């Protein structure tokens, strides 16, 4: 359009929702913003569940707040600053809830292995400062 060529996109960018990419491989600030934006969107629940074990407590906090806005996840027992074991247990329970959710035809395709592949692409070497 307007004489400008379409940008060249990598395969992941052509076939994966941008919000999913931000949650999976974005820097910490980007993951937090994407988790906040995912509130109320049932299709994003699997990706929010993955963030329950993020390295950063602020991201875990944002993920659980957003997850609690999605039907079926209003009351999970979860402490975003709890021990790894307690967070893992809550994450397992959230995954079990996901498995019990009805498929309403609007759910995005989700693969934990695919999420982990994308998360491995995070550039954790970049230092950033977020004023709170």
Residue pairs with C-beta under 8 A, 6 or more apart in sequence:
12 21
12 118
13 21
16 118
17 108
19 34
19 37
19 38
19 44
19 47
20 44
20 47
20 108
20 118
21 118
22 30
22 31
22 33
22 34
23 31
23 34
23 35
23 38
23 44
23 47
23 48
23 50
23 51
24 47
24 50
24 115
24 118
24 119
24 121
25 118
25 119
25 121
25 122
26 34
26 122
27 122
27 123
27 126
27 128
28 55
28 56
28 58
28 59
28 128
28 130
29 128
29 130
31 51
31 54
31 56
31 59
32 56
32 58
32 59
32 62
35 48
35 51
35 59
35 62
35 63
35 66
36 62
36 65
36 66
38 44
38 47
38 48
38 66
39 65
39 66
39 69
39 70
40 66
40 69
40 70
41 70
42 70
42 71
42 101
42 104
42 106
42 107
43 106
43 107
43 108
44 66
44 70
44 108
45 67
45 70
45 72
45 73
45 98
45 101
46 98
46 108
46 110
46 115
47 110
47 115
48 63
48 64
48 66
48 67
48 70
49 63
49 67
49 91
49 94
49 95
49 98
50 91
50 112
50 115
50 119
51 59
51 60
51 62
51 63
52 60
52 63
52 64
52 67
52 78
52 80
52 87
52 90
52 91
52 94
53 60
53 84
53 87
53 88
53 91
54 60
54 63
57 80
57 81
60 80
60 81
60 87
61 80
63 80
64 76
64 78
64 80
67 73
67 76
67 94
68 74
68 75
68 76
72 97
72 100
72 101
73 94
73 97
76 90
76 93
76 94
76 97
77 90
77 93
78 87
78 90
78 94
79 86
79 87
79 90
80 87
82 90
101 107
